[in-house]
Amino acid sequence: MKFKVLVNDPLAPDAIKILKSSNLFDVDEREYSKEDLPKHIGEYDGIIVRSATKVTKEVIEAGKKLKVIGRAGVGLDNIDLNSAKAHNLTVLSTPTANAISVAELVFGFMLSVSRHLVTGTVTLRDGKWEKKNLDGVELYGKTLGIVGFGNIGAEVSKRAFAFGMKVITYDVIQNKRGLDVEFVPLNDLLKNSDYITVHLPLLDSTKHIIS
């Protein structure tokens, strides 16, 4: 008997192919709406979501056959973890799936800000050459403050070292992950960083940690 799985948010074609190639799963990709999901979740043994679908208490209580909730991504903000625990459900995620992509995006933003890339592009399209008004700064020698040193924070630090930056970080769990970073109190990080990037899960303890 196959394990019936609902994929309620779009996944990469390769991911769907892997699921369907297994003899263990009967994969359904119909993507129910918020209103319809509680009506149909009772048919499934497992559900896979990204960030759009909210696996609420109502959904979990309606999932009489439900055994596993899979999150194709990092955060679990859209899953009612307390309800899942109360119903003895296994909750899985992919914590390293987008770490490199996010780290690269961080440096895309940093370079854009430091070199006025957006302003330069817009003014050039308007026929203006604003070189003298768009002096940039180097990342080299600057201090990067990373708030939250998990998988993404670690990948960001690796790229910072390649740019010749100093890295300081704040995290309640002080695991350097074999990298040459310095853990400092949050207030010290805010005072001494030229750039700050935040990579934290949304929890009661982290909400509004910056402002």
N, C-alpha and C positions, 0 to 999 in steps of 0.2 A: 504493500500500500504506500502510495507516494504522499509526501509532506506537502500540503497545499499552501502556497505562498502568494500573498498579494503584494505586488510592487506598486505602491500607490503614488509614487513620484517618478519622473523620468530618470532612468539610469543610462549609463554609457552602453552602447550596443554590445561591447565586449563583455560587460558584466551580465547582461541578459543572456548572452550566448553561453557563458559559463554555467549559469543557473539551469538553463534549459538542456544543456548537454549532460547534466547529471541525471541518473536514474532515480534520484531521491526526491526530486521536486516536481510538482505540477505548478507552473508559474502563470499567474494571472496579472496582466498589466492594465487593467481597465481604469484605474485612477478615479476612485469615488470622490464625490464632493464631501465637504464637511458635514452636510446634512445627511447624506446617504451612507457614509462610512459606518456609523453605528448600526444601521439596518442590515448590513451585509458582512460585517467582520466576523460574525459567528460561524461563517462557512470555512474560515481559514485557520491553519495551524501556526502560521507566521506572517508577519507584515514587515516590509522593508520600505523605509521612507527616507527622504532627504530633509529639507527644512520647511517645505511648504505644508506638508501634512502634520496636523497636531494630533498626537496620540494621547487623548485626554482620558480622564477617569471614566467618562461615559463610554468611550470606545473600548477601553480595557474591560469594563464590566460587561459589555455586550459580546466580547470575544470569548465565548464559552469554551472554544477549542484552542484558543490562543496559547502558545507556549513560548514563542520567541518574538522579540521586537528588534529589528535591525535598523540601525541608523547609518546610511551611507554618507558619512561625514564625521565631523569632529565633535561638535557640541551636542548636548542632550536636552537643550532648553525646551524643545517641542514635544518632549515625552514626559508624562506624569510618572516620575520614578517612584514616588511613594505608593501610588496605586499599583504599579507594576510589581513592586516588592510584596505588597499585600496579597497579590494574586500569584505569587511564586513564578513570575515570568522572568526569563533570561533577557537582558537588554545588552545588545552588542553594538559597537561602533567601530569606526576606522580612524583611530586617532592620528595616524601619520599620513593619511591619504593625500592631504593637500598642503602639507608642511612646506615643501619646496616651492610650490606655486605661490603660496602666501609670502614666503620669504623673498622671492624674486619681485613680487608686486611691491613689497615694502621699499625695496631699493629703486623701483621704478618711480614711486612717489617721491622719495628723497632726492633723486637726481632731478626730477621735474621741478621740485621746489627750489633746489639749490642753483639750477641753471635756467630758471624762468622759461621752461620749454613751452608751456601752454601760452603764456603771454607772447613769447617770440613767434610762435606759430601763427597766432591770431593776427598780430600786427604785420607779419610778413605777407599774409594773405590779403591784408588791406593795402599792400604796396609800400609798407614802411620798413625801413632798416633801422631798428632801434638798438643796435649793438652797444652804443655808449650808455644807454639807460638800463641795460640788462646785465650788469656785471654779476657774475656768479661766484660761488664759493666752492672750494674743494671739500670732498668728504674726508680726504686724507688728513690725519692728525686730529680729527674731531672726536668728541665723545658721544657714543650712542648709549642711551639708557633704554634697557629692555624691561618692561614691567610684565612679569610672567615668563619664567624660563622653562617652558615645557618643550615639546617637540618643535613647535614653530619658532619659539624664542631661540632655541639652539641653532636652528638652520639660519636664522637671521644673523646670529653672532658669527657664524662661519664666513658669511659673505662680508660682514663688516671688517673682519680681519684681513680679507683679501683687498679691501679698500684702504687698509692702513689705519683703521679707526681703533680707538680704545673702547672697550665694552664694559659697562657697569650694569648690574641687573638687580631687580628686587623680586623675591619670591619667598613665600612662607616655607617652601621646601628648598633648601639650599644644596642642590645637586648640580655641580659644575659640568657634569656629563663629559669629563675629560677635556674641557675647553678652558682657555686662559681668560676667564671672566672674573669680575670682582663683585661679590654680593654686598650691597649697601642698603641702609634704611631708605624707605620710599622718599622721604623729604630730601635726603642727600642726593638721591638720583634726580629729583626734579630740579634741584639747585644747580647741579654740575653737568647736566647733559646739554649738548648742542642739538641733539635730536632725541625724541622719545617715541617709542613704539609700544603699543599695549597688546598683549596676547594672553587674555585671561578668560576662563569660562564665566558665564553670567550666573553668579550666585548672590545670595544675600550679602555675603562678606565682601564681594567685589563690586557690587553695583555702586555707581557714583564714586569709585575709588579715586578718580581724577577730578571730577567736578559734578 
